[in-house]
Amino acid sequence: MAIAREGMDAAAQQAFTRPIPKSAGAQRRYLVRQLKGTRAVADALGVTQRTVERYVKDQIRRPRADLARRLEDAVRARWQPRIRAQARKQAATSTGLVVETRARFGFTAAPGTTDDARLRHLTLALPPHHAARLFDAQDTGANEQQLRDLAAEALGEVYFRDGGRRATGLEVEFTDVEHLEFDL
């Protein structure tokens, strides 16, 4: 499951200023304009080119449930790229990122300290430099585990080490993630 990647995408989508097209035909027409042809849309959605042409002409109005979901996901992924980029840039330079998670946190620390992992529910505001690292990693194609490791490092720095004021040398282990949500 791509919890971190989907959460970061959902956070960027909150900045949209207009809703995505509602009807299947309007969504297909939008994708045809974006991908510059029905063949590319058909390849992206896993259907025939003729099926795409029928949707564009409104000869078919309601897609199957799985195709409707893929279609909406494809439109949402390409919708308002400049607005999304502006919101990400603002989070990475000035406002930061809010993270809400419920996961098991364990620690690697000095001998004699407790390092038993336990389930925690945290909602924290991450400073802009952590947001920038997460967005940069996502842009360069980091996998899910790498994004989770960056989130764990950021949570460890902000929550557990309090920006270097306590628990120096504490390494945070971030496992059994139930949910991970981001907000700009």
TORMI-308447 format. One record per residue: residue in three letters; x, y, z of N, C-alpha, C, CB in turn. Coordinates in steps of 0.05 Angstrom, whole numbers, padded with zeros to 5 digits, always signed. Glycine has a CB too. Example, Ala and Ser with C-alpha at 12.3 -4.5 7.8 and 13.67 -1.06 7.14 Angstrom:
2
ALA+00264-00114+00156+00246-00090+00156+00264-00066+00156+00226-00089+00181;SER+00257-00045+00142+00273-00021+00143+00258+00001+00157+00282-00012+00114;
This chain:
184
MET+00017-00024+00000+00000+00000+00000+00017+00025+00000-00019+00000+00024;ALA+00009+00044-00015+00024+00069-00017+00012+00091+00000+00026+00079-00047;ILE+00013+00087+00026-00001+00105+00044+00012+00133+00044+00000+00094+00073;ALA+00039+00134+00045+00052+00160+00045+00049+00175+00019+00082+00156+00052;ARG+00053+00161-00003+00051+00174-00029+00022+00184-00034+00059+00155-00052;GLU+00002+00168-00028-00026+00176-00032-00033+00199-00013-00044+00153-00027;GLY-00022+00199+00011-00028+00220+00030-00016+00247+00021-00017+00213+00057;MET+00008+00246+00010+00020+00271+00000+00005+00281-00025+00049+00266-00007;ASP-00004+00263-00042-00020+00272-00065-00046+00284-00056-00025+00248-00084;ALA-00059+00271-00037-00085+00282-00027-00081+00310-00014-00097+00263-00006;ALA-00059+00314-00001-00054+00340+00011-00051+00362-00011-00029+00340+00028;ALA-00037+00355-00032-00034+00374-00054-00061+00379-00068-00013+00364-00074;GLN-00078+00360-00069-00104+00363-00082-00123+00380-00066-00117+00336-00086;GLN-00118+00385-00041-00135+00402-00025-00132+00431-00034-00127+00400+00005;ALA-00111+00438-00048-00107+00465-00058-00122+00471-00084-00078+00470-00062;PHE-00136+00451-00095-00150+00455-00120-00170+00478-00117-00164+00430-00129;THR-00172+00495-00138-00191+00517-00137-00217+00511-00151-00178+00542-00149;ARG-00217+00491-00168-00241+00482-00182-00244+00452-00179-00239+00491-00212;PRO-00269+00443-00179-00272+00413-00178-00265+00400-00205-00301+00407-00170;ILE-00258+00375-00203-00252+00360-00228-00278+00356-00243-00238+00333-00222;PRO-00277+00351-00269-00302+00346-00285-00317+00322-00273-00295+00341-00314;LYS-00343+00324-00273-00360+00303-00261-00366+00280-00280-00386+00315-00251;SER-00375+00286-00304-00385+00265-00322-00361+00250-00335-00403+00276-00344;ALA-00366+00225-00342-00345+00209-00355-00337+00221-00381-00355+00180-00359;GLY-00355+00232-00396-00348+00244-00422-00330+00268-00418-00373+00252-00437;ALA-00337+00285-00399-00321+00309-00393-00293+00301-00384-00334+00327-00373;GLN-00292+00280-00367-00266+00271-00358-00249+00260-00381-00269+00249-00336;ARG-00262+00245-00398-00247+00234-00422-00238+00256-00440-00265+00215-00438;ARG-00255+00276-00445-00247+00299-00462-00223+00313-00450-00270+00318-00467;TYR-00223+00317-00424-00201+00330-00410-00175+00313-00414-00207+00333-00380;LEU-00177+00287-00410-00153+00270-00413-00143+00270-00442-00159+00242-00405;VAL-00162+00271-00461-00154+00271-00490-00138+00297-00495-00179+00269-00508;ARG-00147+00319-00484-00132+00345-00487-00105+00343-00474-00148+00368-00476;GLN-00104+00332-00450-00079+00331-00435-00059+00312-00448-00084+00323-00406;LEU-00068+00289-00456-00050+00268-00467-00048+00269-00497-00060+00241-00459;LYS-00062+00288-00509-00060+00294-00538-00068+00270-00556-00032+00302-00545;GLY-00091+00258-00549-00101+00237-00567-00115+00215-00552-00078+00225-00582;THR-00133+00202-00566-00149+00180-00554-00132+00155-00550-00173+00174-00572;ARG-00112+00150-00566-00095+00126-00563-00080+00127-00536-00075+00124-00586;ALA-00069+00150-00529-00055+00153-00504-00074+00149-00480-00041+00181-00502;VAL-00098+00160-00482-00118+00156-00461-00125+00127-00458-00143+00174-00466;ALA-00130+00114-00480-00137+00086-00480-00114+00069-00467-00142+00075-00509;ASP-00090+00075-00474-00067+00061-00462-00065+00066-00432-00041+00069-00475;ALA-00070+00091-00424-00069+00098-00395-00091+00085-00379-00071+00129-00392;LEU-00114+00081-00391-00136+00069-00376-00140+00039-00380-00161+00084-00384;GLY-00126+00028-00400-00128+00000-00405-00154-00008-00419-00127-00015-00379;VAL-00163+00009-00437-00187+00003-00454-00179+00008-00483-00211+00021-00446;THR-00198+00002-00501-00192+00006-00529-00196+00035-00537-00211-00012-00546;GLN-00183+00042-00559-00185+00070-00569-00214+00076-00577-00166+00074-00593;ARG-00228+00056-00588-00256+00060-00596-00273+00066-00572-00267+00036-00611;THR-00268+00053-00549-00284+00059-00525-00280+00088-00516-00275+00039-00502;VAL-00256+00097-00517-00250+00125-00510-00265+00144-00528-00220+00131-00511;GLU-00265+00138-00554-00279+00155-00574-00309+00155-00568-00274+00145-00602;ARG-00320+00133-00560-00349+00132-00553-00355+00149-00529-00358+00103-00548;TYR-00338+00149-00509-00342+00166-00485-00340+00195-00492-00321+00159-00463;VAL-00320+00202-00509-00317+00230-00517-00341+00241-00531-00292+00233-00534;LYS-00354+00224-00548-00377+00232-00563-00403+00228-00546-00379+00216-00588;ASP-00401+00220-00521-00423+00215-00503-00442+00193-00514-00439+00240-00499;GLN-00431+00174-00529-00446+00151-00538-00448+00131-00514-00434+00137-00562;ILE-00428+00130-00497-00429+00115-00473-00428+00135-00450-00405+00093-00471;ARG-00446+00133-00431-00448+00154-00411-00437+00144-00384-00476+00163-00407;ARG-00441+00119-00377-00432+00110-00350-00413+00087-00353-00457+00101-00334;PRO-00389+00091-00343-00369+00070-00344-00373+00050-00321-00340+00082-00342;ARG-00360+00026-00324-00360+00007-00303-00347+00020-00278-00345-00020-00311;ALA-00353+00009-00255-00343+00020-00230-00313+00022-00229-00354+00004-00206;ASP-00299+00000-00237-00270+00000-00236-00258+00020-00256-00259-00027-00242;LEU-00270+00022-00280-00261+00041-00300-00267+00070-00291-00275+00035-00327;ALA-00290+00074-00278-00296+00101-00268-00276+00110-00248-00325+00101-00256;ARG-00267+00092-00231-00247+00099-00210-00220+00105-00223-00244+00076-00191;ARG-00212+00089-00243-00187+00094-00257-00188+00120-00272-00180+00071-00276;LEU-00211+00126-00284-00214+00150-00299-00212+00175-00281-00241+00150-00314;GLU-00226+00174-00258-00225+00196-00239-00197+00200-00228-00245+00192-00217;ASP-00183+00178-00222-00156+00179-00212-00137+00192-00232-00146+00151-00204;ALA-00140+00184-00258-00123+00195-00279-00128+00225-00282-00128+00181-00305;VAL-00153+00234-00281-00159+00262-00283-00149+00277-00259-00190+00267-00286;ARG-00153+00267-00235-00144+00280-00211-00114+00283-00210-00154+00264-00186;ALA-00099+00263-00221-00070+00264-00221-00060+00286-00240-00059+00238-00230;ARG-00076+00294-00259-00067+00315-00279-00081+00341-00275-00071+00305-00307;TRP-00099+00344-00256-00116+00367-00253-00100+00390-00239-00141+00360-00237;GLN-00101+00413-00250-00089+00438-00239-00060+00434-00230-00106+00448-00217;PRO-00042+00427-00247-00015+00422-00239-00001+00447-00228+00001+00412-00262;ARG-00007+00471-00238+00006+00495-00228-00004+00502-00200+00000+00519-00247;ILE-00029+00498-00194-00040+00503-00167-00027+00484-00148-00071+00500-00167;ARG-00025+00459-00156-00012+00438-00139+00017+00445-00134-00014+00410-00152;ALA+00031+00454-00154+00060+00461-00151+00063+00485-00133+00072+00467-00179;GLN+00045+00505-00135+00047+00528-00118+00042+00521-00089+00026+00549-00126;ALA+00023+00504-00084+00017+00495-00056+00041+00480-00045-00009+00478-00055;ARG+00052+00462-00060+00076+00447-00051+00099+00465-00046+00083+00425-00071;LYS+00103+00485-00063+00126+00504-00060+00122+00520-00034+00128+00522-00084;GLN+00097+00529-00029+00092+00544-00005+00097+00527+00020+00063+00555-00005;ALA+00088+00502+00019+00093+00485+00042+00123+00480+00047+00078+00458+00038;ALA+00137+00477+00025+00166+00471+00027+00183+00496+00034+00176+00460+00000;THR+00172+00520+00031+00188+00544+00037+00179+00560+00061+00188+00561+00013;SER+00152+00559+00067+00144+00576+00089+00124+00563+00109+00131+00600+00077;THR+00104+00549+00100+00083+00540+00118+00088+00513+00131+00057+00540+00104;GLY+00103+00495+00117+00107+00469+00128+00084+00450+00121+00112+00470+00157;LEU+00084+00428+00135+00065+00406+00129+00055+00395+00156+00078+00384+00112;VAL+00029+00390+00157+00017+00377+00181+00015+00347+00176-00010+00390+00189;VAL+00024+00331+00194+00023+00302+00192+00006+00291+00214+00052+00290+00193;GLU-00013+00274+00206-00029+00259+00226-00024+00230+00220-00059+00267+00224;THR-00017+00215+00241-00011+00187+00237-00019+00171+00262+00018+00183+00231;ARG-00025+00146+00257-00029+00127+00279-00011+00103+00270-00059+00118+00283;ALA+00010+00100+00286+00030+00079+00279+00044+00070+00305+00050+00090+00258;ARG+00059+00049+00301+00075+00039+00323+00103+00052+00322+00077+00007+00322;PHE+00111+00064+00344+00137+00077+00345+00154+00062+00365+00134+00107+00353;GLY+00178+00056+00356+00198+00044+00374+00223+00060+00371+00203+00014+00366;PHE+00243+00054+00388+00267+00071+00389+00292+00055+00391+00265+00090+00412;THR+00313+00066+00381+00340+00056+00386+00354+00078+00401+00355+00048+00359;ALA+00360+00073+00426+00371+00094+00444+00393+00082+00461+00349+00106+00462;ALA+00403+00099+00478+00425+00091+00496+00416+00069+00515+00435+00115+00513;PRO+00435+00052+00524+00427+00030+00542+00415+00041+00568+00452+00013+00550;GLY+00396+00026+00578+00382+00035+00603+00357+00051+00598+00401+00050+00620;THR+00351+00057+00573+00326+00072+00568+00306+00053+00557+00332+00096+00548;THR+00281+00060+00559+00260+00043+00548+00257+00047+00518+00233+00050+00562;ASP+00257+00025+00504+00255+00027+00475+00232+00009+00465+00281+00018+00461;ASP+00213+00002+00483+00190-00014+00475+00172+00002+00455+00174-00023+00500;ALA+00166-00011+00434+00149+00001+00414+00120+00002+00424+00151-00013+00386;ARG+00106+00024+00418+00078+00025+00425+00063+00042+00404+00074+00037+00453;LEU+00038+00037+00403+00020+00050+00384+00015+00079+00393-00006+00035+00380;ARG+00019+00098+00375+00014+00126+00382-00002+00139+00360+00041+00141+00386;HIS-00018+00159+00368-00032+00175+00349-00021+00203+00351-00064+00175+00354;LEU-00008+00213+00330+00005+00239+00331-00006+00257+00309+00036+00235+00327;THR-00009+00282+00316-00015+00303+00296+00006+00325+00301-00044+00313+00298;LEU+00023+00330+00282+00045+00349+00286+00049+00366+00261+00071+00334+00292;ALA+00057+00391+00266+00065+00409+00244+00095+00406+00239+00057+00438+00250;LEU+00102+00398+00215+00130+00395+00208+00140+00421+00196+00134+00371+00188;PRO+00164+00429+00202+00175+00453+00191+00180+00450+00161+00202+00460+00204;PRO+00182+00473+00147+00185+00472+00117+00207+00455+00107+00188+00500+00107;HIS+00230+00453+00120+00252+00437+00109+00246+00408+00109+00278+00442+00126;HIS+00230+00398+00127+00221+00370+00126+00201+00365+00103+00209+00361+00153;ALA+00183+00385+00100+00164+00383+00077+00179+00383+00051+00144+00407+00078;ALA+00199+00400+00048+00215+00401+00024+00229+00374+00018+00236+00423+00025;ARG+00240+00362+00039+00253+00335+00035+00233+00314+00026+00266+00327+00062;LEU+00209+00314+00038+00188+00295+00030+00180+00299+00001+00164+00296+00049;PHE+00175+00324-00006+00166+00330-00034+00188+00324-00054+00157+00359-00036;ASP+00213+00330-00047+00235+00324-00065+00238+00294-00069+00261+00336-00054;ALA+00235+00279-00047+00237+00250-00049+00215+00239-00066+00237+00237-00021;GLN+00191+00249-00063+00168+00240-00079+00173+00246-00109+00142+00253-00069;ASP+00183+00270-00114+00188+00278-00142+00210+00261-00155+00196+00307-00143;THR+00230+00253-00140+00252+00237-00151+00245+00207-00153+00277+00240-00135;GLY+00220+00200-00145+00212+00172-00148+00218+00154-00124+00223+00161-00172;ALA+00220+00165-00101+00226+00149-00077+00204+00129-00073+00230+00167-00052;ASN+00211+00105-00063+00190+00085-00059+00176+00090-00032+00203+00057-00059;GLU+00156+00075-00026+00140+00079-00002+00156+00077+00024+00117+00058-00001;GLN+00174+00058+00025+00190+00055+00049+00209+00079+00054+00207+00030+00048;GLN+00220+00090+00032+00237+00114+00035+00221+00138+00045+00250+00120+00008;LEU+00196+00141+00034+00179+00163+00044+00172+00159+00073+00154+00165+00026;ARG+00166+00135+00081+00160+00130+00109+00184+00135+00127+00150+00101+00113;ASP+00208+00128+00117+00232+00133+00133+00236+00163+00136+00256+00120+00119;LEU+00232+00178+00115+00234+00207+00118+00214+00219+00137+00231+00221+00090;ALA+00189+00208+00136+00168+00218+00154+00176+00210+00183+00141+00205+00147;ALA+00187+00186+00187+00195+00178+00214+00218+00196+00224+00204+00149+00214;GLU+00236+00202+00207+00258+00220+00214+00248+00247+00222+00279+00222+00191;ALA+00229+00258+00207+00217+00284+00213+00202+00283+00239+00199+00293+00190;LEU+00186+00262+00243+00171+00260+00268+00189+00257+00292+00151+00236+00267;GLY+00211+00242+00288+00231+00238+00310+00243+00265+00317+00252+00219+00301;GLU+00250+00280+00297+00263+00306+00302+00244+00326+00316+00273+00318+00276;VAL+00219+00327+00306+00200+00347+00317+00188+00339+00343+00178+00352+00296;TYR+00179+00314+00345+00165+00305+00369+00183+00293+00391+00144+00285+00361;PHE+00199+00274+00383+00214+00260+00404+00239+00274+00412+00221+00232+00393;ARG+00254+00286+00393+00278+00300+00400+00274+00330+00404+00299+00296+00378;ASP+00250+00339+00398+00242+00367+00403+00262+00387+00391+00238+00373+00433;GLY+00270+00382+00366+00288+00400+00353+00316+00400+00364+00277+00427+00353;GLY+00324+00378+00377+00351+00376+00388+00354+00384+00417+00370+00394+00372;ARG+00331+00390+00430+00332+00398+00458+00332+00375+00477+00309+00417+00464;ARG+00325+00351+00468+00325+00328+00485+00329+00302+00469+00298+00326+00501;ALA+00335+00281+00482+00337+00254+00470+00356+00254+00446+00310+00244+00462;THR+00379+00265+00449+00398+00265+00427+00407+00236+00421+00423+00283+00433;GLY+00410+00230+00396+00418+00204+00388+00395+00184+00386+00438+00193+00407;LEU+00371+00192+00392+00348+00174+00391+00340+00169+00361+00324+00186+00406;GLU+00339+00144+00353+00330+00137+00326+00302+00126+00328+00349+00117+00313;VAL+00283+00136+00312+00255+00128+00313+00250+00107+00292+00237+00153+00309;GLU+00236+00086+00301+00227+00064+00283+00197+00068+00279+00234+00036+00294;PHE+00188+00069+00254+00161+00075+00247+00149+00051+00233+00159+00101+00228;THR+00133+00035+00247+00122+00010+00236+00092+00008+00241+00137-00014+00248;ASP+00080-00012+00229+00051-00017+00233+00035+00008+00229+00046-00029+00260;VAL+00039+00021+00207+00025+00046+00201-00004+00040+00195+00038+00062+00177;GLU-00023+00050+00211-00051+00047+00206-00061+00068+00187-00067+00048+00232;HIS-00053+00093+00192-00059+00114+00173-00038+00136+00175-00087+00126+00178;LEU-00035+00150+00153-00015+00171+00151-00027+00192+00132+00013+00161+00141;GLU-00034+00215+00143-00047+00236+00127-00030+00261+00129-00076+00241+00136;PHE-00029+00276+00107-00015+00301+00106-00034+00324+00100+00007+00300+00084;ASP-00028+00347+00109-00044+00371+00103-00025+00395+00099-00065+00377+00126;LEU-00031+00411+00079-00014+00434+00073-00022+00457+00091-00016+00442+00043;
